[in-house]
Amino acid sequence: MPGDADSRGVRTDVTTVRDVGGAVASARRASPSDYELVAAHGRWFTPAALPAGVQALPERQCFANAAATEQEHPHLACTEGFAVADGSPVPTAHAWCTDVNGDVIDPTWSDLGGSAYLGIVLPPALRPRNWGVLEAPDSLYQLLRNGL
């Protein structure tokens, strides 16, 4: 039937365009998404209590909070990725600080706590001021395109 032949032809064309387009897009970017970037280059960090001397900061400002905490405590490193708050099954884009042992210092979720943290320690030069790389389209696009 002519309809069947046409359907198969269109399906083949769409599949080819999808495959070629995906290959071209992958060739232009080191990582296709922030999820894949963190999955490929991130590591697991250990949840820990907020240490003495590190101030709890307002919720919903994790990227600015992590940057401010790193500035105030230079021995800590601002880390971005995905975290799961205690009692929630949903990973959330999040930022926190880590110490040299890989312990999480989370000024935003100090009361809530996090049960899992997967992220990347990003150098300050890659981060826009008070925003995270994963949350700022310009810096995220450059990182996805050029890689770490």
Beta strands, then each sheet from edge to edge (+ up, - down):
strand 1: 43-45
strand 2: 77-85
strand 3: 92-98
strand 4: 104-105
strand 5: 114-121
sheet 1: 1+ 5- 2+ 3- 4+
end
